[in-house]
Amino acid sequence: MKVVIDTNVLISAVLRNRDPEAVIVFVLEQDDFTRIVSEDILIEYRNVLARKRLGIPDLIQQHWLQLISSLTSIVSVDQTIRFPRDPKDAKFLACALSARAEFLITGDRDFSEAQRLVSTTILSVSQFKRLVCDSYS
């Protein structure tokens, strides 16, 4: 299964642990799951992790970026999606569509309006954990 993870899930995992971290680790550890990113998503991950106001130490930023880089597949995005509700989120939808991802995991409620634009199932962290992680084991 191919999975795209929104930046807010990554930041929640770094700052709060618990479910977001458990979901990311679950996806990374499963042999039959592929964590999908695009170059634009990787850039956003780096930029958001480095925001001074978040106060994430360099060592922790490096740890997460290394983990992501080593255990993800980078896809070339060949789709363009217009998402007026939040144009900066269009990159996640385009990535999911280009990769034919089964899931997009997000904490952003703006994506509820995006479900009609892609065949990818858009779930919150808690929904993914309940529906996929908990039933998988």
DOKOLVEX-168166 format. One record per residue: residue in three letters; y, x, z of N, C-alpha, C, O in turn. Coordinates in Angstrom, 1 decimal. Atoms other than C-alpha are relative to their C-alpha. Layout:
residues N
+------+--------+--------+--------+--------+--------+--------+--------+--------+--------+--------+--------+--------+
! type !    n.y !    n.x !    n.z !   ca.y !   ca.x !   ca.z !    c.y !    c.x !    c.z !    o.y !    o.x !    o.z !
+------+--------+--------+--------+--------+--------+--------+--------+--------+--------+--------+--------+--------+
!  Ala !      Y !      X !      Z !      Y !      X !      Z !      Y !      X !      Z !      Y !      X !      Z !
...
+------+--------+--------+--------+--------+--------+--------+--------+--------+--------+--------+--------+--------+
END
This chain:
residues 137
+------+--------+--------+--------+--------+--------+--------+--------+--------+--------+--------+--------+--------+
! type !    n.y !    n.x !    n.z !   ca.y !   ca.x !   ca.z !    c.y !    c.x !    c.z !    o.y !    o.x !    o.z !
+------+--------+--------+--------+--------+--------+--------+--------+--------+--------+--------+--------+--------+
!  Met !   -1.2 !    0.8 !    0.0 !    0.0 !    0.0 !    0.0 !    1.2 !    0.9 !    0.0 !    1.3 !    1.9 !    0.7 !
!  Lys !   -1.3 !   -0.7 !    0.0 !    3.5 !    1.2 !   -0.8 !    1.0 !   -0.7 !    0.9 !    1.2 !   -1.9 !    0.9 !
!  Val !   -0.9 !    0.5 !   -1.0 !    6.1 !    0.8 !    1.8 !    1.4 !    0.8 !   -0.1 !    1.4 !    2.0 !   -0.1 !
!  Val !   -1.3 !   -0.6 !    0.0 !    9.9 !    1.4 !    1.7 !    0.6 !   -0.4 !    1.4 !    0.5 !   -1.5 !    1.8 !
!  Ile !   -0.6 !    0.2 !   -1.4 !   11.7 !    1.8 !    5.1 !    1.5 !    0.2 !   -0.1 !    2.0 !    1.2 !   -0.5 !
!  Asp !   -1.5 !    0.0 !    0.0 !   15.4 !    1.0 !    5.5 !    0.5 !    1.0 !    1.0 !   -0.2 !    1.3 !    2.0 !
!  Thr !   -0.6 !   -1.0 !   -0.9 !   17.6 !    3.5 !    7.2 !    0.2 !   -0.5 !    1.4 !    0.0 !    0.3 !    2.3 !
!  Asn !   -0.2 !    0.5 !   -1.4 !   18.3 !    1.3 !   10.2 !   -1.3 !    0.0 !    0.8 !   -1.3 !    0.2 !    2.0 !
!  Val !    1.3 !   -0.1 !   -0.7 !   14.6 !    1.4 !   11.0 !   -0.2 !    1.4 !    0.4 !   -0.7 !    1.7 !    1.6 !
!  Leu !    0.1 !   -1.4 !   -0.4 !   14.6 !    5.2 !   10.9 !    0.9 !    0.3 !    1.2 !    0.5 !    1.0 !    2.1 !
!  Ile !   -1.0 !   -0.3 !   -1.1 !   17.7 !    5.4 !   13.1 !   -0.5 !   -0.7 !    1.3 !   -0.4 !    0.0 !    2.4 !
!  Ser !    0.6 !    0.6 !   -1.2 !   16.1 !    2.9 !   15.6 !   -1.1 !    0.8 !    0.5 !   -1.3 !    0.9 !    1.7 !
!  Ala !    1.1 !   -0.8 !   -0.5 !   13.0 !    5.0 !   15.7 !    0.5 !    1.3 !    0.7 !   -0.1 !    1.7 !    1.7 !
!  Val !   -0.5 !   -1.3 !   -0.6 !   15.0 !    8.2 !   16.4 !    0.7 !   -0.3 !    1.3 !    0.5 !    0.5 !    2.3 !
!  Leu !   -0.8 !    0.3 !   -1.2 !   17.3 !    6.6 !   19.0 !   -0.8 !   -0.7 !    1.1 !   -0.5 !   -0.5 !    2.3 !
!  Arg !    0.6 !    0.9 !   -1.0 !   15.1 !    4.0 !   20.7 !   -1.5 !    0.1 !    0.2 !   -2.1 !   -0.4 !    1.1 !
!  Asn !    1.4 !    0.0 !    0.0 !   11.5 !    4.8 !   19.9 !   -0.6 !   -1.3 !   -0.1 !   -0.2 !   -2.2 !   -0.9 !
!  Arg !    0.8 !    1.3 !    0.0 !    9.1 !    1.9 !   20.6 !   -0.4 !   -0.5 !   -1.4 !   -1.0 !    0.3 !   -2.1 !
!  Asp !    0.6 !    0.6 !    1.2 !    8.3 !   -0.4 !   17.7 !    0.4 !    0.7 !   -1.3 !   -0.5 !    1.0 !   -2.1 !
!  Pro !   -0.3 !   -0.7 !    1.2 !   10.3 !    1.3 !   15.0 !   -0.7 !    1.3 !   -0.2 !   -1.2 !    1.6 !   -1.3 !
!  Glu !    0.7 !   -1.2 !    0.1 !    8.8 !    4.6 !   15.7 !   -1.5 !   -0.2 !   -0.2 !   -2.1 !    0.5 !   -1.0 !
!  Ala !    1.4 !    0.3 !    0.1 !    5.3 !    3.1 !   16.1 !   -0.3 !   -0.4 !   -1.5 !   -1.3 !    0.0 !   -2.0 !
!  Val !    0.2 !    0.5 !    1.3 !    5.7 !    1.4 !   12.7 !    0.1 !    1.2 !   -1.0 !   -0.8 !    1.3 !   -1.9 !
!  Ile !   -0.1 !   -1.2 !    0.9 !    6.9 !    4.6 !   10.9 !   -1.2 !    0.9 !    0.1 !   -1.8 !    1.3 !   -0.9 !
!  Val !    1.2 !   -0.9 !   -0.3 !    4.1 !    6.7 !   12.5 !   -1.2 !   -0.7 !   -0.6 !   -2.0 !    0.0 !   -1.2 !
!  Phe !    1.1 !    0.7 !    0.6 !    1.6 !    4.0 !   11.5 !   -0.1 !    0.2 !   -1.5 !   -1.1 !    0.5 !   -2.0 !
!  Val !   -0.1 !   -0.1 !    1.5 !    2.7 !    4.0 !    7.9 !   -0.3 !    1.4 !   -0.5 !   -1.1 !    1.6 !   -1.4 !
!  Leu !    0.2 !   -1.4 !    0.4 !    2.7 !    7.8 !    7.7 !   -1.4 !    0.5 !    0.3 !   -1.9 !    1.3 !   -0.5 !
!  Glu !    1.4 !   -0.5 !   -0.3 !   -0.8 !    8.2 !    9.3 !   -1.1 !   -0.7 !   -0.8 !   -2.2 !   -0.2 !   -0.9 !
!  Gln !    1.0 !    0.7 !    0.7 !   -2.6 !    5.7 !    7.1 !   -0.2 !    0.6 !   -1.4 !    0.7 !    0.8 !   -2.1 !
!  Asp !    0.3 !   -0.6 !    1.3 !   -4.4 !    7.2 !    4.1 !    0.2 !   -0.9 !   -1.1 !    0.6 !   -0.5 !   -2.2 !
!  Asp !   -0.2 !    1.0 !    1.1 !   -4.1 !    4.0 !    2.1 !    1.4 !   -0.6 !   -0.1 !    1.6 !   -1.6 !   -0.8 !
!  Phe !   -1.4 !    0.4 !    0.1 !   -0.4 !    3.6 !    2.7 !    0.8 !    1.2 !   -0.6 !    0.5 !    2.3 !   -0.3 !
!  Thr !   -0.9 !   -1.1 !    0.5 !    2.3 !    5.5 !    0.8 !    1.4 !   -0.4 !    0.3 !    1.9 !   -1.5 !    0.0 !
!  Arg !   -1.4 !    0.3 !   -0.4 !    5.8 !    5.7 !    2.2 !    0.8 !    0.5 !   -1.2 !    0.7 !    1.6 !   -1.6 !
!  Ile !   -0.8 !   -0.2 !    1.2 !    8.2 !    5.5 !   -0.7 !    1.5 !    0.2 !    0.3 !    2.0 !   -0.6 !    1.1 !
!  Val !   -1.4 !   -0.2 !   -0.1 !   11.7 !    6.9 !   -1.0 !    0.5 !    0.3 !   -1.4 !   -0.2 !    0.8 !   -2.3 !
!  Ser !   -0.7 !   -0.5 !    1.2 !   14.2 !    7.6 !   -3.8 !    0.9 !    1.1 !    0.5 !    1.1 !    1.3 !    1.7 !
!  Glu !   -1.0 !   -1.0 !   -0.3 !   16.6 !   10.5 !   -3.9 !    1.2 !   -0.6 !    0.7 !    1.7 !    0.0 !    1.7 !
!  Asp !   -1.1 !    0.7 !   -0.6 !   19.4 !    8.1 !   -3.0 !   -0.3 !   -0.4 !    1.5 !    0.6 !   -0.2 !    2.3 !
!  Ile !    0.4 !    0.4 !   -1.4 !   17.5 !    6.9 !    0.1 !    0.0 !    1.3 !    0.9 !    0.4 !    1.3 !    2.0 !
!  Leu !    0.1 !   -1.2 !   -0.8 !   16.8 !   10.5 !    1.2 !    1.4 !    0.5 !    0.4 !    1.7 !    1.0 !    1.5 !
!  Ile !   -1.3 !   -0.4 !   -0.3 !   20.5 !   11.3 !    0.9 !    0.6 !   -0.9 !    1.1 !    1.3 !   -0.4 !    2.0 !
!  Glu !   -0.5 !    0.8 !   -1.1 !   21.4 !    8.3 !    3.0 !   -0.6 !    0.3 !    1.3 !    0.1 !    0.3 !    2.3 !
!  Tyr !    0.7 !   -0.4 !   -1.2 !   18.8 !    9.2 !    5.6 !    0.7 !    1.3 !    0.6 !    1.1 !    1.3 !    1.8 !
!  Arg !   -0.7 !   -1.2 !   -0.5 !   20.4 !   12.7 !    5.9 !    1.4 !   -0.2 !    0.5 !    1.7 !    0.2 !    1.6 !
!  Asn !   -1.4 !    0.3 !   -0.4 !   23.9 !   11.4 !    6.0 !    0.1 !   -0.8 !    1.3 !    1.0 !   -0.5 !    2.2 !
!  Val !   -0.1 !    0.8 !   -1.2 !   23.3 !    8.8 !    8.6 !   -0.5 !    0.7 !    1.3 !    0.1 !    0.6 !    2.3 !
!  Leu !    0.5 !   -0.8 !   -1.2 !   21.2 !   11.0 !   10.9 !    1.0 !    1.0 !    0.5 !    1.1 !    1.3 !    1.6 !
!  Ala !   -1.0 !   -1.0 !   -0.3 !   24.1 !   13.5 !   10.8 !    1.3 !   -0.5 !    0.5 !    2.2 !    0.2 !    0.9 !
!  Arg !   -1.2 !    0.5 !   -0.5 !   26.7 !   11.1 !   11.9 !    0.3 !    0.4 !    1.4 !   -0.6 !    0.2 !    2.3 !
!  Lys !   -0.4 !   -0.5 !   -1.4 !   28.6 !   12.5 !   14.9 !   -0.1 !   -1.1 !    1.0 !   -0.6 !   -0.8 !    2.2 !
!  Arg !    0.0 !    1.1 !   -1.0 !   28.9 !    9.1 !   16.6 !   -1.4 !   -0.3 !    0.5 !   -1.5 !   -0.9 !    1.6 !
!  Leu !    1.4 !    0.3 !   -0.5 !   25.1 !    8.8 !   16.8 !   -0.5 !    1.1 !    1.0 !   -1.3 !    0.8 !    1.8 !
!  Gly !    0.3 !   -1.0 !   -0.9 !   24.9 !   12.1 !   18.6 !   -1.5 !    0.5 !    0.0 !   -2.0 !    0.9 !    1.0 !
!  Ile !    1.4 !   -0.4 !    0.1 !   21.4 !   13.0 !   17.3 !    0.1 !    1.6 !   -0.1 !    0.6 !    2.1 !   -1.1 !
!  Pro !    0.0 !   -1.5 !    0.1 !   20.8 !   16.7 !   18.0 !   -0.6 !    0.5 !   -1.3 !   -1.5 !   -0.1 !   -1.9 !
!  Asp !    0.5 !   -0.6 !    1.3 !   20.2 !   19.0 !   15.0 !   -1.5 !    0.1 !   -0.1 !   -2.1 !   -0.2 !   -1.1 !
!  Leu !    1.5 !   -0.2 !   -0.1 !   16.6 !   19.7 !   16.1 !   -0.7 !   -1.3 !   -0.3 !   -1.7 !   -1.3 !   -1.0 !
!  Ile !    0.7 !    1.4 !    0.2 !   15.7 !   16.0 !   16.2 !    0.2 !   -0.4 !   -1.5 !   -0.7 !   -1.0 !   -2.1 !
!  Gln !   -0.3 !    0.3 !    1.4 !   17.4 !   15.5 !   12.8 !   -1.0 !    0.7 !   -0.9 !   -1.6 !    0.1 !   -1.8 !
!  Gln !    0.9 !   -0.8 !    0.8 !   15.4 !   18.3 !   11.3 !   -1.4 !   -0.4 !    0.1 !   -2.2 !   -0.5 !   -0.9 !
!  His !    1.3 !    0.4 !   -0.2 !   12.2 !   17.1 !   12.8 !   -0.3 !   -1.3 !   -0.8 !   -1.3 !   -1.3 !   -1.6 !
!  Trp !    0.2 !    1.2 !    0.7 !   12.6 !   13.6 !   11.3 !    0.1 !    0.2 !   -1.5 !   -0.7 !   -0.3 !   -2.3 !
!  Leu !   -0.1 !   -0.3 !    1.5 !   13.7 !   14.9 !    7.9 !   -1.2 !    0.7 !   -0.5 !   -1.6 !    0.5 !   -1.6 !
!  Gln !    1.2 !   -0.7 !    0.4 !   10.8 !   17.3 !    7.8 !   -1.2 !   -0.9 !   -0.1 !   -2.0 !   -0.9 !   -1.1 !
!  Leu !    1.1 !    1.0 !    0.0 !    8.4 !   14.5 !    8.7 !    0.1 !   -0.9 !   -1.2 !   -1.0 !   -1.1 !   -1.9 !
!  Ile !   -0.2 !    0.8 !    1.2 !    9.8 !   12.3 !    6.0 !   -0.3 !    0.7 !   -1.3 !   -1.0 !    0.2 !   -2.1 !
!  Ser !    0.2 !   -0.8 !    1.2 !    9.9 !   15.0 !    3.4 !   -1.4 !    0.3 !   -0.3 !   -1.9 !    0.3 !   -1.4 !
!  Ser !    1.4 !   -0.5 !    0.2 !    6.3 !   16.1 !    4.0 !   -0.9 !   -1.2 !   -0.2 !   -2.0 !   -1.0 !   -0.8 !
!  Leu !    1.0 !    1.1 !    0.0 !    4.7 !   12.6 !    4.2 !    0.5 !   -1.2 !   -0.9 !    0.1 !   -2.3 !   -0.6 !
!  Thr !   -0.4 !    1.1 !    0.8 !    6.5 !   10.5 !    1.6 !   -0.1 !    0.4 !   -1.5 !   -0.2 !    1.6 !   -1.9 !
!  Ser !   -0.1 !   -0.2 !    1.5 !    6.5 !   10.1 !   -2.2 !    1.4 !   -0.4 !   -0.5 !    1.9 !   -1.5 !   -0.2 !
!  Ile !   -1.3 !    0.3 !    0.6 !    9.7 !   10.3 !   -4.0 !   -0.2 !   -0.7 !   -1.4 !   -0.9 !   -0.1 !   -2.2 !
!  Val !    0.1 !    0.7 !    1.3 !   10.0 !    7.8 !   -6.9 !    1.3 !    0.1 !   -0.8 !    2.4 !    0.2 !   -0.2 !
!  Ser !   -1.2 !    0.0 !    0.9 !   12.3 !    7.9 !   -9.8 !    0.3 !   -1.5 !   -0.2 !   -0.5 !   -2.3 !   -0.6 !
!  Val !   -0.4 !    1.4 !    0.1 !   14.2 !    4.6 !   -9.8 !    0.5 !   -0.3 !   -1.4 !    1.4 !    0.3 !   -1.9 !
!  Asp !   -0.3 !    0.4 !    1.4 !   14.3 !    3.0 !  -13.2 !    0.5 !   -1.4 !   -0.1 !    0.5 !   -2.0 !   -1.2 !
!  Gln !   -0.4 !    1.3 !   -0.1 !   15.6 !   -0.3 !  -12.1 !    1.4 !   -0.1 !    0.6 !    1.8 !    0.8 !    1.4 !
!  Thr !   -1.3 !    0.2 !   -0.6 !   19.1 !   -1.5 !  -11.3 !    0.0 !   -1.5 !    0.5 !   -0.3 !   -2.4 !   -0.2 !
!  Ile !   -0.1 !    1.3 !   -0.6 !   19.6 !   -4.4 !   -8.9 !    1.4 !   -0.2 !    0.4 !    2.1 !    0.6 !    1.1 !
!  Arg !   -1.3 !    0.4 !   -0.5 !   22.9 !   -6.2 !   -8.3 !   -0.2 !   -0.8 !    1.3 !   -0.9 !   -1.8 !    1.2 !
!  Phe !    0.1 !    0.7 !   -1.2 !   23.1 !   -7.2 !   -4.7 !    1.3 !   -0.1 !    0.7 !    1.7 !    0.7 !    1.6 !
!  Pro !   -1.4 !    0.2 !   -0.5 !   26.6 !   -8.5 !   -3.9 !    0.1 !   -0.1 !    1.5 !    1.1 !    0.3 !    2.0 !
!  Arg !   -0.1 !    0.2 !   -1.5 !   25.8 !   -9.3 !   -0.3 !    0.3 !    1.3 !    0.7 !    1.1 !    1.3 !    1.6 !
!  Asp !   -0.3 !   -1.3 !   -0.6 !   25.7 !   -5.6 !    0.5 !   -0.5 !    1.0 !   -1.1 !   -1.6 !    1.5 !   -1.1 !
!  Pro !    0.4 !   -0.9 !    1.2 !   25.8 !   -3.3 !   -2.6 !   -0.6 !    1.3 !    0.4 !   -1.4 !    1.8 !   -0.3 !
!  Lys !    0.7 !   -1.3 !   -0.4 !   24.8 !   -0.2 !   -0.6 !   -1.4 !   -0.2 !    0.3 !   -2.2 !    0.8 !    0.4 !
!  Asp !    1.4 !    0.2 !   -0.3 !   21.5 !   -1.8 !    0.2 !   -0.8 !   -0.2 !   -1.3 !   -2.0 !   -0.3 !   -1.3 !
!  Ala !    0.7 !    0.2 !    1.2 !   20.7 !   -2.3 !   -3.5 !   -1.0 !    1.2 !   -0.3 !   -2.0 !    0.9 !   -1.0 !
!  Lys !    0.9 !   -1.1 !    0.3 !   19.1 !    1.2 !   -3.6 !   -1.4 !   -0.2 !    0.6 !   -2.4 !    0.3 !    0.0 !
!  Phe !    1.3 !    0.3 !   -0.6 !   16.3 !    0.0 !   -1.3 !   -0.8 !   -1.0 !   -0.8 !   -2.0 !   -0.9 !   -1.0 !
!  Leu !    0.6 !    1.0 !    0.9 !   15.6 !   -3.0 !   -3.5 !   -0.4 !    0.6 !   -1.3 !   -1.5 !    0.3 !   -1.8 !
!  Ala !    0.3 !   -0.7 !    1.2 !   15.7 !   -0.9 !   -6.6 !   -1.2 !    0.9 !    0.1 !   -2.1 !    1.0 !   -0.7 !
!  Cys !    1.1 !   -0.9 !   -0.2 !   13.3 !    1.6 !   -5.1 !   -1.3 !   -0.8 !    0.2 !   -2.3 !   -0.4 !   -0.4 !
!  Ala !    1.2 !    0.8 !   -0.2 !   10.9 !   -1.1 !   -4.0 !   -0.5 !   -0.6 !   -1.3 !   -1.7 !   -0.6 !   -1.6 !
!  Leu !    0.3 !    0.6 !    1.3 !   11.0 !   -2.7 !   -7.4 !   -0.6 !    1.1 !   -0.9 !   -1.6 !    0.8 !   -1.6 !
!  Ser !    0.5 !   -1.1 !    0.9 !   10.6 !    0.6 !   -9.3 !   -1.4 !    0.5 !    0.4 !   -2.2 !    0.8 !   -0.4 !
!  Ala !    1.2 !   -0.5 !   -0.5 !    7.7 !    1.7 !   -7.1 !   -1.1 !   -1.1 !    0.1 !   -2.3 !   -0.8 !    0.4 !
!  Arg !    0.9 !    1.1 !   -0.2 !    6.1 !   -1.8 !   -7.0 !   -0.5 !    0.0 !    1.4 !   -1.7 !   -0.2 !    1.6 !
!  Ala !    0.4 !   -0.1 !   -1.5 !    6.1 !   -1.5 !   -3.2 !   -0.4 !   -1.4 !    0.4 !    0.2 !   -2.4 !    0.0 !
!  Glu !    0.4 !    1.3 !   -0.6 !    4.3 !   -4.2 !   -1.3 !    0.9 !   -0.4 !    1.1 !    1.1 !   -1.6 !    1.4 !
!  Phe !   -0.8 !    0.4 !   -1.1 !    6.6 !   -4.0 !    1.7 !    1.3 !    0.8 !    0.0 !    1.4 !    2.0 !   -0.4 !
!  Leu !   -1.2 !   -0.7 !   -0.4 !   10.2 !   -3.2 !    2.6 !    0.3 !   -0.4 !    1.4 !    0.4 !   -1.6 !    1.7 !
!  Ile !   -0.2 !    0.3 !   -1.4 !   10.8 !   -2.9 !    6.3 !    1.4 !    0.3 !    0.4 !    1.9 !    1.4 !    0.1 !
!  Thr !   -1.4 !   -0.1 !   -0.3 !   14.3 !   -3.5 !    7.6 !    0.3 !   -0.8 !    1.2 !   -0.4 !   -1.7 !    1.7 !
!  Gly !   -0.6 !    0.7 !   -1.1 !   16.3 !   -4.6 !   10.5 !    1.3 !   -0.7 !   -0.4 !    2.0 !   -1.3 !    0.4 !
!  Asp !   -1.2 !    0.6 !    0.5 !   19.1 !   -5.8 !    8.3 !   -0.2 !   -1.4 !   -0.5 !   -1.0 !   -1.6 !   -1.5 !
!  Arg !    0.2 !    1.4 !    0.4 !   19.4 !   -9.5 !    8.0 !    0.5 !   -0.4 !   -1.4 !    0.2 !   -1.4 !   -2.0 !
!  Asp !   -0.5 !    0.2 !    1.3 !   21.3 !   -9.2 !    4.7 !   -1.2 !   -0.1 !   -1.0 !   -1.1 !   -0.8 !   -2.0 !
!  Phe !    1.1 !    0.0 !    0.9 !   17.9 !   -8.6 !    3.1 !   -0.7 !   -1.3 !   -0.1 !   -1.5 !   -1.6 !   -1.1 !
!  Ser !    0.6 !    1.3 !    0.1 !   16.8 !  -12.2 !    3.8 !    0.4 !   -0.7 !   -1.3 !   -0.4 !   -1.4 !   -1.9 !
!  Glu !   -0.4 !    0.6 !    1.3 !   18.8 !  -13.2 !    0.7 !   -0.5 !    0.8 !   -1.2 !   -0.5 !    0.3 !   -2.3 !
!  Ala !    0.5 !   -0.8 !    1.1 !   17.2 !  -10.4 !   -1.3 !   -1.4 !   -0.4 !   -0.4 !   -1.9 !    0.1 !   -1.5 !
!  Gln !    1.4 !    0.3 !    0.3 !   13.7 !  -11.8 !   -1.2 !   -0.2 !   -0.6 !   -1.4 !   -1.3 !   -0.3 !   -2.0 !
!  Arg !    0.1 !    0.7 !    1.4 !   14.3 !  -13.8 !   -4.4 !    0.1 !    1.0 !   -1.1 !   -0.2 !    0.7 !   -2.3 !
!  Leu !   -0.2 !   -1.0 !    1.1 !   15.2 !  -10.6 !   -6.3 !   -1.2 !    0.9 !   -0.2 !   -1.2 !    1.5 !   -1.3 !
!  Val !    1.1 !   -0.9 !    0.1 !   12.0 !   -8.7 !   -5.7 !   -1.3 !   -0.6 !    0.4 !   -1.3 !   -1.6 !    1.1 !
!  Ser !    1.3 !    0.5 !   -0.4 !    8.3 !   -9.3 !   -5.4 !   -0.5 !    0.6 !    1.3 !   -1.5 !    0.2 !    1.9 !
!  Thr !    0.4 !   -0.7 !   -1.2 !    8.1 !   -6.9 !   -2.5 !    0.3 !   -0.9 !    1.2 !    1.3 !   -1.7 !    1.3 !
!  Thr !   -0.1 !    0.8 !   -1.2 !    7.6 !   -8.6 !    0.9 !    1.0 !    0.7 !    0.9 !    0.7 !    1.9 !    1.3 !
!  Ile !   -1.0 !   -0.6 !   -0.9 !   10.6 !   -8.0 !    3.1 !   -0.2 !   -0.5 !    1.4 !   -0.2 !   -1.7 !    1.7 !
!  Leu !    0.3 !    0.4 !   -1.4 !    9.8 !   -7.9 !    6.8 !    0.8 !    0.8 !    1.0 !    1.3 !    1.9 !    0.7 !
!  Ser !   -0.7 !   -0.7 !   -1.1 !   11.5 !   -6.9 !   10.1 !   -1.1 !    0.9 !    0.5 !   -2.3 !    0.8 !    0.2 !
!  Val !    0.9 !   -0.9 !   -0.7 !    9.9 !   -4.2 !   12.2 !   -1.0 !   -0.8 !    0.8 !   -2.2 !   -0.5 !    0.7 !
!  Ser !    0.9 !    0.8 !   -0.9 !    8.4 !   -6.7 !   14.6 !   -1.0 !   -0.8 !   -0.9 !   -2.2 !   -0.9 !   -0.5 !
!  Gln !    0.9 !    0.7 !    0.9 !    7.0 !   -8.8 !   11.7 !   -1.1 !    0.9 !   -0.6 !   -2.2 !    0.6 !   -0.6 !
!  Phe !    1.0 !   -1.0 !    0.6 !    5.4 !   -5.7 !   10.0 !   -1.0 !    0.4 !    1.1 !   -2.2 !    0.5 !    0.8 !
!  Lys !    0.9 !   -0.4 !   -1.0 !    4.0 !   -4.6 !   13.3 !   -1.1 !   -1.0 !    0.3 !   -2.3 !   -0.7 !    0.4 !
!  Arg !    0.9 !    1.1 !   -0.3 !    2.5 !   -8.0 !   14.1 !   -1.0 !   -0.3 !   -1.2 !   -2.2 !   -0.4 !   -0.9 !
!  Leu !    0.8 !    0.4 !    1.1 !    1.3 !   -8.8 !   10.6 !   -0.9 !    1.1 !   -0.6 !   -2.0 !    0.8 !   -1.2 !
!  Val !    0.7 !   -1.1 !    0.6 !    0.2 !   -5.4 !    9.4 !   -0.7 !    1.0 !    1.0 !   -1.9 !    1.1 !    1.0 !
!  Cys !    0.5 !   -1.0 !   -0.9 !   -0.1 !   -2.8 !   12.1 !   -1.1 !   -0.5 !    1.0 !   -2.2 !    0.0 !    1.1 !
!  Asp !    0.9 !    0.6 !   -1.1 !   -1.7 !   -5.0 !   14.8 !   -1.3 !   -0.5 !   -0.6 !   -2.4 !   -0.5 !    0.0 !
!  Ser !    1.2 !    0.6 !    0.6 !   -4.2 !   -6.6 !   12.4 !   -0.8 !    1.0 !   -0.8 !   -1.9 !    0.8 !   -1.2 !
!  Tyr !    0.7 !   -1.1 !    0.8 !   -5.1 !   -3.3 !   10.6 !   -1.0 !    0.7 !    0.8 !   -2.0 !    1.1 !    0.3 !
!  Ser !    1.0 !   -0.8 !   -0.8 !   -6.9 !   -1.7 !   13.5 !   -1.2 !   -0.8 !    0.5 !   -2.0 !   -0.3 !    1.1 !
+------+--------+--------+--------+--------+--------+--------+--------+--------+--------+--------+--------+--------+
END
